[in-house]
Amino acid sequence: MIQRIQTLWLFLASLLSASMLLDWYTGYVYKADIPEGFGLTVKRLTIVEHFPSLIIVVVMIAVPLIAIFSFRNRRRQRNLASMGMFVNIAFLSVNLMRINAFTVSTAPTPIHGSYQIGSVIPVIGLFLLFMAARAIYKDEKLVKSMDRLR
């Protein structure tokens, strides 16, 4: 059923992932201050400028939406929620490798670097997808128990 709590969790996970495509503050993954001459240059790593990250974010948006409309098949819905968790972990690992490569390969080493909100959103999305998978499992268990009563 589409009005269940897992629909809310899946929709929020998809909405958070979609917010990462925005160019303002949520689209930044990492910010570093690089010394240049007598001043500092701020370099930001964004999701939009890195093609693998962009593809993964599009999948992070699509998978929960597909799971919402797979409400007739709870097993598929739970598998899609689990796949969404895997995609979020893949996004985190790709961007951690990207940030590590950036800090190592930058000619003047960055003085100060900080993770931005684009690095935190997938963790929140991971939690939301976990909550959705748990709610789907509870629904499945409830339907099985009702089948036994018939």
Rosetta blueprint (number, residue, H / E / L):
1 M L
2 I L
3 Q L
4 R L
5 I H
6 Q H
7 T H
8 L H
9 W H
10 L H
11 F H
12 L H
13 A H
14 S H
15 L H
16 L H
17 S H
18 A H
19 S H
20 M L
21 L L
22 L L
23 D L
24 W L
25 Y H
26 T H
27 G H
28 Y E
29 V E
30 Y E
31 K E
32 A E
33 D E
34 I E
35 P E
36 E E
37 G L
38 F L
39 G E
40 L E
41 T E
42 V E
43 K E
44 R E
45 L E
46 T E
47 I L
48 V L
49 E L
50 H L
51 F H
52 P H
53 S H
54 L H
55 I H
56 I H
57 V H
58 V H
59 V H
60 M H
61 I H
62 A H
63 V H
64 P H
65 L H
66 I H
67 A H
68 I H
69 F L
70 S L
71 F L
72 R L
73 N L
74 R H
75 R H
76 R H
77 Q H
78 R H
79 N H
80 L H
81 A H
82 S H
83 M H
84 G H
85 M H
86 F H
87 V H
88 N H
89 I H
90 A H
91 F H
92 L H
93 S H
94 V H
95 N H
96 L H
97 M H
98 R H
99 I H
100 N H
101 A H
102 F H
103 T H
104 V H
105 S H
106 T L
107 A L
108 P L
109 T L
110 P L
111 I L
112 H E
113 G E
114 S E
115 Y E
116 Q L
117 I H
118 G H
119 S H
120 V H
121 I H
122 P H
123 V H
124 I H
125 G H
126 L H
127 F H
128 L H
129 L H
130 F H
131 M H
132 A H
133 A H
134 R H
135 A H
136 I H
137 Y H
138 K H
139 D H
140 E H
141 K H
142 L H
143 V H
144 K H
145 S H
146 M H
147 D H
148 R H
149 L H
150 R L
